[in-house]
Amino acid sequence: MTDLTELTAVQLLDGYREGRFSPVDATRAALERAERIQPEVNAFVRLTADEALARAAESAERWRRGEPAGLLDGVPVTVKDILLMRGGPTLKGSKTISETLSEKGRWDEDAPSVARLRAHGAVFLGKTTTPEFGWKGVTDSPLSGVTRNPYDPTRTAGGSSGGAAAAVALGAGPLALGTDGGGSVRIPAAFCGIFALKPTYGRVPLYPASAFGTLAHVGPMTRDAADAALLLDVIGTPDSRDWSALPPAPGSFVAGLTGGVHGLRVAYSPSLGGQVAVRPAVAAAVRRAVERLAGLGAYVEETDPDFTDPVDAFHTLWFTGAARVTQHLGPHQRELLDPGLREICGVGARLTALDYLAAVDVRMELGRRMGRFHDTYDLLVTPTLPITAFEAGTEVPKGSGHRRWTGWTPFTYPFNLTQQPAATVPVGRDGDGLPIGLQLVAARHRDDLVLRAAHALYEAGIAGLRPSGT
């Protein structure tokens, strides 16, 4: 009998259409998997089983009549607990938020991406874990504890969308919504062996607006690029609550998957010009995948984008955003914060408007340089991360010498500064069996190229991992 938790969203929809199984079957299987994995990996803040089964039953009836409600009718999804989902609280990993009252006095509003999923008939399994206010690249919080890696529970799942990544990797729903302000869908996806896309800024509307400003993106986290394209077709439409949202894409992302990589100009930067020390196993796996891209007809050149590490500018923008998030808290509430978050909030509160504008200048220059770079190259390929998953419950690997999570994520946050689409694709494992990710980056508004190249890697059998025992 088919294990429904092993199927992608595309495969589930095919099964519904052909009557081989129903949304109720798929939802029950996903909920059972979620309940089974929760004690070990801690991926969920809250499961909404009763609501999920009710929505699945409604979907099953629509499929029986041959009248599905939308592109994802009956597909189980999860939502990171940064995004509003009506009917329950959004606590953002923080003990400073009341479960009973939202800012408006009630929890009755969906974020734009959640609203689009609801309109297309998706089945919500529950909310997934996040570090407090999504502030760091691993997932642990004072509210919900440590989220662990599906391949080795002693290791981190990454963050800040760690619960979403672990849930998808382990079969607790094929689709997840995450957020990414400095790598937060790509980092955990790389550590957990799944696909994730940070779309061009504004492609997926965001409301309420993030205190981290235009660094913050909403993105799909999925089993493969085809599912991500389908999910982006649903959530990538404007919402009047987000004044910075882009107009609709000129065509379907699903329809654009099949072009392959033949003739694409690909720049391969293994270490950003020697700025990043990459572990040998990671470097070797990424290089093999790049060689396969060349074998599929891409013109590959080993070269580097023309920029130095913009971490200081990123920290200025990130730390001031964190200070803004917590500005309203009194002394007692501040004591409830993650100590690392409390520390960066203090730094951010001491920065000036001139410091902020100087960081914006760095950001604008970086964007100019990457724009010129993509006049020559369609895609930039790098490792997603220079390392694989390290011990759970710590912000940085022990003995690394890094002070903050940005020390081990130098490939991800630059492309939040530039607002470019960037995806991670699983392309192998290291000697400990831990996943390795390859990052694909394109010019702003060319999400289609990122998805197309990723899909080509999946079709060629390079990409795609599953943890054992799921």
N, C-alpha and C positions, 0 to 999 in steps of 0.2 A: 504493500500500500504506500502511496506517495506521502512523504513527510512534508506537510504543507509549510512548515517553518523553514524548509530549505529552498522554497520557491521565491523568485523575484516578484515584484509587483506586476510586471508584464506577464509572467507565467500564471499568476493568480487570476488576472483578468481573462486570460485565455481559457482557463479552467471554468470560470463562472460562465463565460459565453457559451462554452460547449456543454455545460451542465454536468461536468465530472465531479464537482464539489461546489459548495456554496460559501458565501461570505461568513455564515455562521460557523461552518467547519474551520475556516481559516482563522477566524477570530478566537475560537476556543483553543485552537492549537497554539496561537501566539500568546494568549493569556496564560495557558499552562506552562509554556516555556518561560515567560516572564516570572511567574511565581517560583519556578524551579531554580532559575539563575539568581534571583534576588539575594538570597542569603550569602552567596559566595562573592558576587561582583558588585552588588549594591548599585544597580543602574537606575532605579526608579525612586522618585520622591513619593509618588502616588499612582496606584493603578485604579482605573475607572471601569471595572469589569461589568457592572450592571448596565451602565450607559453604553459600553462597547457592544455588548450582546444585543441590546435593544436596537442600536443602529444597524448592526449586522443583520438582524431579522428583517428590518425594513428594507435593507438593500437586497436581501435574498428574494423578497417578494417582487421588487422592481426587476431584478434579473429574470425571475420566473415569467413576468409579463413581457420581457424583452424591451424594457424601458429603463435602462440604467440612467442614473441622475447626472452622471458626469464622467470625466476621464479616470477617476479613481474610486468609483462606486464599490464599496465593500472591502477596500484594501486597508489593512491595519497599519496605523501610523503612530508615532510617538512625538511628543512636543517637549523641547527643552524648557525647563522651568524658569526661563527668562521671559518667555513669550506669553502673553495673556491668552487664556482659554476659559471661556465662560463656564460657570457652574462650579468652580473651585478656585482656591487661592493660587496666586503666583508669588512664591516666597523668595525666589532668587538666591537660595542657599543661605538666607540670613535670618537670624533670630530677631532682627530689628523690625521685621514686617509682621503685622498682625494677620493671623489666618482668617479672622472674622470680618475684617474691614479692609477694603481697598482704598485708594486715594479718593474715590468717588463714593465710598461707603458701601459698596457691594461689588461682587465679582461677576459681572454680567456682560462682559465685552470680550470679543475675540481680537487678537492681533490680526492684521491684514492677511498674513499667510495662513493663519489658522482658519479665518473666515472663508478663504478660498477653498481650503481642503473640505470644510464642512459643506460648502455649496456643491462640491463635486462628489459628495457621498462617502468620503473617507471615514474610517472607523477609528476613533481615538482610544488607544489603549491606556494612556496615562501620561504623566509628566516625568521627565528624566532629570537626573542630577546635574548640578553645576557648582563650581566654586562660588563663593559669595560675590554676587553681582557680576559673575563671569570675569573676575579680575586677573586670573593667572592660567598658565598652560597645563595645569593638572587639575583633577577634580576631587577635591575634598573641601568640606565646609563645616563650620560650627553646627549647622542645622542637621545635615544628613550624613556626615562622616565621609569615609574614603570610598571612592569608586575604583574598582580593580580591573585588571586586564584580562580579557577572555582567554588569552593564551597562557597566562601565568598569573594567578591571583596575587602573588607577592609583588607584582609590578603594577605601575600606574596605567590607567586607561588613557592618560593624557587629558587635555582639557582645552577650553573650558566646557566643550560639549561632550564630556567623557561618558556620561550615562547614555546619551544617544548613540555614540559609537559602539559601546559594549552591547547595547540592546540589538542593534542591527547585526553585529557580528555573530551574536548567539541565537538569532532567529526570533527574537521578540518583536516582530514587525519588520517588514522589508524596507520601510521608509521612515525617516526621521527628519524633523526640523531642528537645525542647530543655528547658533549665531557665531560670528567670527569677527573679532576686533583686532586680532594680531596673529591669527592662525587657529582660531578656536574650533573650526570644523576640520581643518586639515591636520592639525597635530594629533587629536585623538583618532581620527580615521587612519592615519599612518601607523600609529601604535597598535591599533586594533584590526588592521588588515581589511578595511573597507574603502569605498570610494566616497569622496566629498568634494563639493564645489563651493568656493566663495565666488559668487557671481560678481559681475560689474556692480559697483555701488549704485543703488537706486533700481536695479533690475527687480529686486524683491522689496516691496515697500515695507517700512518698519514704523510701528506705532505702538506705544508711545516712543517718541524720539529717544535715542540712547544718549546718556550723559557723555559717552565717548565720541559723540558727534559722528562725523562722516568716516570714521574708522570702522564703524560697526555695520556688518552685513548679516543678512539672513541667508542660509544656504541649505541645500539638500544633502543628506547623508544617507547612502544607499548601498546596495550590494554591487552595483555596476553602473556604468555610464548611461545605459539605456533607461534604467529606472530614474536616474537623476534628471535626464532630459524630460521625461514624462512629468516628473514632479515640478520641474521648472516651468513647463508649459502651463501648469495649474497656478502656481504661486507667483509667477513673474508677470503680473498684470497690475496696473496702477491702482492706488487707493487714495481717495481725496484727503485722508488724514495724514498722508506723508507728502508734503509739498515738494520734496526732492525726488520722488519716484519718477522713473523713466517712462516714456510712452511704451505701448506694447511693442514687442520685438517684431521685426518685419515678417517672420515666418515661424513655423513650429520648430522647436529644438529637436523633437523626435525625428521630424522629416529631414533634418540636416545631419543626422548621424552617419549616413552611409557613404559619405564622400571619400573616406579613407585619407591617407596622408601623402599619397603620391604627389610629388611636386611641391609640397610644403617646405618652406625654408625654416630649418630648426637650428637654433643656437643651443649648444650643450655646454653648460657651465658647471663643472663638477664641484667647484669650491668657491665660487664668486671671486675668481682671480687670486686664489690662495688665502683669502680672508677667513675661511672656515676650515677647521680640522674635521675631516669626515672619517668615520670608522671604516676600515677596509672592507668589511662585509657589505656595508651600505653602499660604498662607492662601486664595488664590483657588481652588485645587483642592478643599480641604476645604469651603469655602463652597458650591461648586457641588454637591458630594455632599450636603450638608445640605439644600440647596434641593430636591434630588431626594427626600430623605426626606419633606419636607413635601408634595411632589407625590404621594407614595405614601400619604398620609393620616395621617402623624404630626403631632402638635401640637408645633411647634418654637418655642422661646422662646430668644432670645439672653440668657444670664444666666451667672453664674459661681458655682461652689461657694465656700463661705465659709471659705477657709483661706489662710494665707500659706505661702510656700515652706518645707517641713519639712526642707530639705537638711541642716541641722546635726544634727538628730536622726537622720536616715538615716545620715549619716557616722559618728556614734557607734556605731550598731548595726552598720554595715558594716565599719568599721575594727577594732572589737573582734572581730568574726567572723573577719576575715582574720588577726588576731594569734593567734587560737585555732587556726586551720588550721595555722599554721607554728610553733606553740609548741614542738613537739618537735624542731625542727631545730637542729643544731649550727652553729657559725660557718662551717664550710666549705660546708655545704648552703645556708645563707642567702646566700652569695655567688653561688649558682646561680640565685637567684630573679630574676624580672623586677624591675628597679630600682624601678618605680612601686609594685609590690606590696610590696617590701621597705620602702619609705617609709611606706605606710599601715599596715603591720604595726607599725612603730615608734610611730606615733601611737596606734594602738589599744592597744598594750601600756601606754601611759602613762595611759590613761583609767581612771577608778575605777568601782567598783560604783555609787556615787551618780550619776556621769555617765550610766551605762547606764540606771539607773532613771529619771532625768530625761528621757532620750530615750523611754523607754517611756511616760511620762506624756504627752509630746507625741503619740506614736502613738495613745494611747487617746483623746485629745481629737479628733484628726483623724478617727478612726473614728466618734466620736459625731457630729461635724459632717456627715460623709458619710452616716451613717445617717439623720439628719434630712433631708438634702437629697433622699434617695431616697424619703422619704415623699411628696414632691411630684412628683419626676421619675422616670420609669422608666429613662431612659438619660441619660448625660452623653456628649457628643461633643466631642472636641478634636482638634487635629493630634496624630499620634503623636509627631512630632519637629518642632522649629521649623526644621530644615534638611534638606537632602538629603546624600547620602554625600560625605565629604571625602577628602582624600588618605590612602592606605593607609599603615600603619606608624606612625601617630601616635595618641595618646590623645585629643587635642583638635584642632580645626581650627587651622591656623596663623594667627596674628594675632587669634584670638578673645578672648584675654585669660583664657580659662578655665584653671584649674589642674588640675582633675580631670574625668573623663567626665561626672559629674553636672551640670556646668555647661551642657551642651547636651542634657540629657535631662529637663527639668523636668516633662514631662507623664507620665513613666512611673513613676518610683520612688514618688510618693505613694501609688499604688494597690497597691504591695507592702506599704507600711506598714499600709494598711487591709484588706488581704487580699481585695479585691474582684475579680471577674472583669473582665478588660480585654483587648480584642482590637485588632489593627491590620488594616485593610483597604486594599489598594492602590487609590487613586482618581485617579491621573494621574501625569504626569511634569513635571519642570521644563524650562527651556530647554536644558539639557545632556542631556536624555533620561533623567534619573535619577528613580527612583520616589519617589512621595509617599504617605505613609500617613495614614489617618484612624483615630483611636482611639475605640472604643465601650466605655463603662464602665457597669456595672449594680451594684445592691446585692448584697451577699454572698448566695451561693446562687442567684442569678438568671443563671447561665451560659446558660440557655436563651434569655433575652431578647437577650443579646449575639449569640449564634449566629443567632437569628431575624432580627435587624436586619441583620447582615452578609449573610446569605443573600438577603435582600430586595434589597440593593445589587447582589449578583452577578446575581440574576435580572433586575434592571432594566438590566443592562449597564454600570453605572457602575464596578464593581470588576473587577479582573483585568488583569494585565500579563504579557507574556512578553518576555525579552530576545531581540534579533535574533541570528541565526546559531546557534541551538541545535538 
